[in-house]
Amino acid sequence: MAQKNLLNTKQNKIAFDTVISLVEPNAAPLLQSLEPTVEQIAATAYGWTEAKNFNTKSGVTAAYVAGDTKLVVTDAKVFEVEQIVSNGAEKMLVTAVDYTTSTVTVSRGYLGTTAGAINAKAILYVVGNKSVEGSDARTARHTEENNKQNFTQIFKQSVEISGSQLTRELENAMIGIELNGTPEDRTIRKAEIQGEILAREELKKLNVMAGEMENALIFGKAYMNGTERYAGGLYDFITTNITNGGVFSTDLLDDALDKLNELGAFEDPFAKYVIYASPSIYRAMKNMQDSTVQTLDNERLAALRPLSISTTQGTFPVISHRRLPAGDVLVVNTTDIKLKAFRPIFQNDWLDNGTDSYKTQFIGEYTFEIKNEEKMALLKGLTVAK
């Protein structure tokens, strides 16, 4: 006898936001934070082009005195000729940029200001461009573009319940109805209880499937060899900003965020940064005096009771992530991570295959688009002071 599945159709396509709404929030906190709309893709190798955001500031790599006019900076792409930059009270005019050596040549003490010492790692801010009334339009700036790629991965879970188990649970649930209900009541209720039992088993496996997808989003390695393919995750893509080891402290977290700030991470008006911390680091943050429970618009994430922690770069939600290795912290912009579907999740109908059991299967094929990895951070293997 065939049994209806969770959504009552054969070969039913299940929207990913439906899956996420059904699973327990702690099973997949990162997936919970992504946009629920999943775009369909046409190939198992998925590529995208990302343009770096325009930045309006960069640090110098050394200290300089008032007479120095050639300044080596961490990101020369910020600057162009005839920009006005600021270091405290002093303003400077950019007269040349050598992108190969990351050297900016400036005219010191511009706009009637006084040239002074520039401290190592001081930030130079672009405050405008030299502009004469009636002058021609400036040449448009362009940022470099990078081509990135990831591969799809098949995720599947089988659900099976034996006929004897189903019969036993039905008998226990039907005791009161068998005694007091009409034959029609018993038939209707038996079908309802059977559906509840099967749906319960489905939800268990949906949680497992969501957990595997969450693991792939974190730890996956991009790989394709013939018919075998896997999606790369955050630990695979984040290569620029990695901190290895050390005792966790607010200073350590601030250093990581300050580096992201230097790269213009927090100038994106659409960015939604979330900090995911392993349970030991989350507890350490929770014990800090300036951490409080934060209310988020995302109801699913709000159920995880995220902390609100103050840093040098503002206030961020912090969510405990039990899948992260002890001592690890991820700082991610959730708007730069998107789930892409090659084959959305399907569920086969429940079937009695003649072996005293009922079976169904969830199967889907997805990949992850992870943009701007240099504006995310990974802190690994941190310890907590006793």
For each residue, the residues with C-beta under 8 A, 3 or more apart:
1: 352
2: 349 350 351 352
3: 194 195 198 349 350 351 352 358
4: 8 9 195 349 350
5: 8 9 10 12 198 202 347 348 349 350 360
6: 12 14 198 199 202 203 347
7: 12 14 18 347
8: 4 5 12
9: 4 5 12 349
10: 5 348 349
11: 346 347 348 349
12: 5 6 7 8 9 346 347
13: 344 345 346
14: 6 7 18 19 344 345 346 347 362
15: 18 19 38 344
16: 19 20 36 38 339 341 344 345
17: 20 21 36 37 38
18: 7 14 15 21 22
19: 14 15 16 22 23 206 209 210 345
20: 16 17 23 28 31 32 36 210 300
21: 17 18 300
22: 18 19 203 206
23: 19 20 27 28 203 206 207 210
24: 27 207
25: 28 29 32 300 301 303 304
26: 29 304 322
27: 23 24 207 210 211 214
28: 20 23 25 31 32 210 211 213 214
29: 25 26 32 33 214 276 301 304 319 321
30: 33 34 214 217 218 276 321 332 334 337
31: 20 28 34 210 213 214 217 339
32: 20 25 28 29 298 300 301 304
33: 29 30 272 274 298 301 334
34: 30 31 334 337 338 339
35: 335 338
36: 16 17 20
37: 17
38: 15 16 17 339 340 341 344 366
39: 338 340 341
40: 340 341 342 344
41: 46 152 340 341 342 367
42: 342
43: 46 342
44: 151 152 224 229 342 365
45: 149 151 152 224
46: 41 43 149 150 151 152 340 342 367 369
47: 147 148 149 150
48: 147 148 149 369 371
49: 145 146 147 148
50: 145 146 148 371 372
51: 143 144 145
52: 55 77 143 144 145 146 372 374
53: 143 264 267 268 372 375
54: 141 143 264 267
55: 52 58 75 77 78 263 264 267
56: 78 125 126 264 267
57: 78 123 124 125 126 262 264
58: 55 73 74 75 76 78 79 123 124 262
59: 73 74 121 122 123 124 262
60: 63 64 71 72 73 74 118 120 121 122 124
61: 72 73 74 102 120 121
62: 72 120
63: 60 117 118 119 120
64: 60 68 71 117 118
65: 68 117 118
66: 108 109 115 116 117
67: 108 115
68: 64 65 71 108 118
69: 105 106 107 108
70: 103 104 105
71: 60 64 68 103 104 105 106 118 124
72: 60 61 62 101 102 103 104
73: 58 59 60 61 76 78 79 102 103 104 124
74: 58 59 60 61 102 262
75: 55 58 78 102 262 263
76: 58 73 79 97 98 99 102 103 104
77: 52 55 99 143 144
78: 55 56 57 58 73 75 126
79: 58 73 76 83 85 94 97 104 124 126
80: 83 94 97 141
81: 94 95 96 97
82: 93 94 95 129 130
83: 79 80 93 94 126 128 129 130
84: 91 92 93 94 110 111 126 127 128 129 130
85: 79 91 92 93 94 104 106 124 125 126 127
86: 90 91 92 124 125 127
87: 90 92 116 118 122 123 124 125
88: 116
89: 113 114 116
90: 86 87 108 109 113 114 115 116
91: 84 85 86 109 110 111 113 127
92: 84 85 86 87 106 107 108 109 110 124
93: 82 83 84 85 106 107 110 130
94: 79 80 81 82 83 84 85 97 104 105 106
95: 81 82 105 106 107
96: 81 104 105
97: 76 79 80 81 94 103 104 105
98: 76 101 102 103 104 105
99: 76 77 102
100:
101: 72 98
102: 61 72 73 74 75 76 98 99
103: 70 71 72 73 76 97 98
104: 70 71 72 73 76 79 85 94 96 97 98 124
105: 69 70 71 94 95 96 97 98
106: 69 71 85 92 93 94 95 110
107: 69 92 93 95 110
108: 66 67 68 69 90 92 115
109: 66 90 91 92 112 113 114 115
110: 84 91 92 93 106 107 113
111: 84 91
112: 109
113: 89 90 91 109 110
114: 89 90 109
115: 66 67 90 108 109
116: 66 87 88 89 90
117: 63 64 65 66
118: 60 63 64 65 68 71 87 122
119: 63 122
120: 60 61 62 63
121: 59 60 61
122: 59 60 87 118 119
123: 57 58 59 87 262
124: 57 58 59 60 71 73 79 85 86 87 92 104
125: 56 57 85 86 87
126: 56 57 78 79 83 84 85
127: 84 85 86 91
128: 83 84 131
129: 82 83 84 138
130: 82 83 84 93
131: 128 135
132: 135
133:
134:
135: 131 132
136:
137:
138: 129
139:
140:
141: 54 80
142:
143: 51 52 53 54 77
144: 51 52 77
145: 49 50 51 52
146: 49 50 52
147: 47 48 49
148: 47 48 49 50 370 371
149: 45 46 47 48 222
150: 46 47 222 231 232 367 368 369 370
151: 44 45 46 222 223 224 229 230 231 232 367
152: 41 44 45 46 229 231 340 342 365 366 367
153: 216 220 229 230 231 365 366 367
154: 229 363 364 365
155: 209 212 213 216 345 363 364 365 366
156: 209 361 362 363 364
157: 205 206 208 209 212 361 362 363
158: 205 359 360 361
159: 198 201 202 204 205 359 360 361 362
160: 357 358 359
161: 165 166 197 198 201 357 358
162: 165 166 356 357 358
163: 166 167 352 356 357 358
164: 167 168 356
165: 161 162 168 169
166: 161 162 163 169 170 194 197 198 358
167: 163 164 170 171
168: 164 165 171 172
169: 165 166 172 173 193 197
170: 166 167 173 174 190 193 194 197
171: 167 168 174 175
172: 168 169 175
173: 169 170 193
174: 170 171 177 178 186 189 190 193
175: 171 172 178 179
176: 179 180 181
177: 174 180 181 185 186 189 190
178: 174 175 181 186
179: 175 176
180: 176 177
181: 176 177 178 185 186 189
182: 185 186
183: 186 187
184: 187 188
185: 177 181 182 188 189
186: 174 177 178 181 182 183 189 190
187: 183 184 190 191
188: 184 185 191 192
189: 174 177 181 185 186 192 193
190: 170 174 177 186 187 193 194
191: 187 188 194 195
192: 188 189 195 196
193: 169 170 173 174 189 190 196 197
194: 3 166 170 190 191 197 198
195: 3 4 191 192 198 199
196: 192 193 199 200
197: 161 166 169 170 193 194 200 201
198: 3 5 6 159 161 166 194 195 201 202 350 358 360
199: 6 195 196 202 203
200: 196 197 203 204
201: 159 161 197 198 204 205
202: 5 6 159 198 199 205 206 347 360 362
203: 6 22 23 199 200 206 207
204: 159 200 201 207 208
205: 157 158 159 201 202 208 209 362
206: 19 22 23 157 202 203 209 210 362
207: 23 24 27 203 204 210 211
208: 157 204 205 211 212
209: 19 155 156 157 205 206 212 213 345 362 364
210: 19 20 23 27 28 31 206 207 213 214
211: 27 28 207 208 214 215 323
212: 155 157 208 209 215 216
213: 28 31 155 209 210 216 217 366
214: 27 28 29 30 31 210 211 217 218 323
215: 211 212 218 219 220 233 323
216: 153 155 212 213 219 220 230 231 233 368
217: 30 31 213 214 220 231 233 234 337 368
218: 30 214 215 233 234 235 323 324 330
219: 215 216 233 235 236
220: 153 215 216 217 230 231 232 233 235 236 368
221: 230 232 233 236
222: 149 150 151 230 231 232 236
223: 151 228 229 230 232
224: 44 45 151 228 229 230
225: 228 229
226:
227:
228: 223 224 225
229: 44 151 152 153 154 223 224 225
230: 151 153 216 220 221 222 223 224
231: 150 151 152 153 216 217 220 222 366 367 368
232: 150 151 220 221 222 223 236 237 368 370
233: 215 216 217 218 219 220 221 236 237 368 370
234: 217 218 237 238 330 332 337 370 376 378
235: 218 219 220 238 378
236: 219 220 221 222 232 233
237: 232 233 234 370 373
238: 234 235 241 242 373 376 377 378
239: 242 373
240: 373 374
241: 238 256 259 260 374 376 377 378
242: 238 239 377 378 379 380
243: 246 252 255 256 377 378 379 380 382
244: 380 381
245: 380 381 382 383
246: 243 252 382 383
247: 252 382 383 384 385
248: 252 253 281 284 327 329 379 382 383 384 385
249: 252 253 385
250: 253 254 288 311
251: 254 255
252: 243 246 247 248 249 255 256 379 382
253: 248 249 250 256 257 275 309 311 329 379
254: 250 251 257 258 311 312 313
255: 243 251 252 258 259
256: 241 243 252 253 259 260 331 377 379
257: 253 254 260 261 311 312 313 331 377
258: 254 255 261 262 312 313
259: 241 255 256 262 263 377
260: 241 256 257 263 265 266 313 331 375 376 377
261: 257 258 264 265 266 312 313
262: 57 58 59 74 75 123 258 259
263: 55 75 259 260 374 375
264: 53 54 55 56 57 261 267 268 375
265: 260 261 268 271 273 333 372 375 376
266: 260 261 271 273 313 314
267: 53 54 55 56 264
268: 53 264 265 271 333 335 375
269:
270: 335
271: 265 266 268 333 335 336
272: 33 333 334 335
273: 265 266 316 331 332 333 334
274: 33 301 306 316 317 318 319 331 332 334
275: 253 309 316 317 318 319 329 330 331
276: 29 30 318 319 320 321 324 329 330 332
277: 281 282 285 318 319 320 321 324 328 329 330
278: 281 282 320 321 322 324 325 326 327 328 329
279: 282 283 320 321 322 326
280: 283 284 326 327 384
281: 248 277 278 284 285 327 328 329 382 384
282: 277 278 279 285 286 307 318 319 320 321
283: 279 280 286 287 384
284: 248 280 281 287 288 384
285: 277 281 282 288 291 307 309 318
286: 282 283 291 307
287: 283 284 291
288: 250 284 285 291 309
289:
290: 309 310
291: 285 286 287 288 307 308 309 310 318
292: 307 308
293: 305 306 307 308
294: 306 307 308 315 317
295: 302
296: 301 302 306 317
297: 302
298: 32 33 301 302
299: 302 303
300: 20 21 25 32 303 304
301: 25 29 32 33 274 296 298 304 306 317 319
302: 295 296 297 298 299 305 306
303: 25 299 300
304: 25 26 29 32 300 301 319 320
305: 293 302
306: 274 293 294 296 301 302 317 318 319
307: 282 285 286 291 292 293 294 317 318 319
308: 291 292 293 294 315 316 317 318
309: 253 275 285 288 290 291 315 316 318
310: 290 291 314 315
311: 250 253 254 257 314 315 316
312: 254 257 258 261
313: 254 257 258 260 261 266 316
314: 266 310 311
315: 294 308 309 310 311
316: 273 274 275 308 309 311 313 331
317: 274 275 294 296 301 306 307 308
318: 274 275 276 277 282 285 291 306 307 308 309
319: 29 274 275 276 277 282 301 304 306 307
320: 276 277 278 279 282 304
321: 29 30 276 277 278 279 282 324 330
322: 26 278 279
323: 211 214 215 218
324: 218 276 277 278 321 328 329 330
325: 278 328 380 381
326: 278 279 280
327: 248 278 280 281 380 381 382 383 384
328: 277 278 281 324 325 378 379 380 381 382
329: 248 253 275 276 277 278 281 324 377 378 379 382
330: 218 234 275 276 277 321 324 376 377 378 379
331: 256 257 260 273 274 275 316 376 377 378 379
332: 30 234 273 274 276 336 337 376
333: 265 268 271 272 273 336 337 372 375 376
334: 30 33 34 272 273 274 337
335: 35 268 270 271 272
336: 271 332 333 370 371 372 375 376
337: 30 34 217 234 332 333 334 368 369 370 371
338: 34 35 39 368 369
339: 16 31 34 38 366 367 368 369
340: 38 39 40 41 46 152 366 367 368 369
341: 16 38 39 40 41 344 364 365 366
342: 40 41 42 43 44 46 152 365 366 367
343: 346 363 364 365
344: 13 14 15 16 38 40 341 364
345: 13 14 16 19 155 209 362 363 364
346: 11 12 13 14 343 362 363 364
347: 5 6 7 11 12 14 202 360 361 362
348: 5 10 11 351 360 361
349: 2 3 4 5 9 10 11 360
350: 2 3 4 5 198 358 359 360
351: 2 3 348 358 359 360
352: 1 2 3 163 357 358
353: 357 359
354:
355:
356: 162 163 164
357: 160 161 162 163 352 353
358: 3 160 161 162 163 166 198 350 351 352
359: 158 159 160 350 351 353
360: 5 158 159 198 202 347 348 349 350 351
361: 156 157 158 159 347 348
362: 14 156 157 159 202 205 206 209 345 346 347
363: 154 155 156 157 343 345 346
364: 154 155 156 209 341 343 344 345 346
365: 44 152 153 154 155 341 342 343
366: 38 152 153 155 213 231 339 340 341 342
367: 41 46 150 151 152 153 231 339 340 342
368: 150 216 217 220 231 232 233 337 338 339 340
369: 46 48 150 337 338 339 340
370: 148 150 232 233 234 237 336 337 373
371: 48 50 148 336 337
372: 50 52 53 265 333 336 375 376
373: 237 238 239 240 370 376
374: 52 240 241 263
375: 53 260 263 264 265 268 333 336 372
376: 234 238 241 260 265 330 331 332 333 336 372 373
377: 238 241 242 243 256 257 259 260 329 330 331
378: 234 235 238 241 242 243 328 329 330 331
379: 242 243 248 252 253 256 328 329 330 331 382
380: 242 243 244 245 325 327 328
381: 244 245 325 327 328
382: 243 245 246 247 248 252 281 327 328 329 379
383: 245 246 247 248 327
384: 247 248 280 281 283 284 327
385: 247 248 249
386:
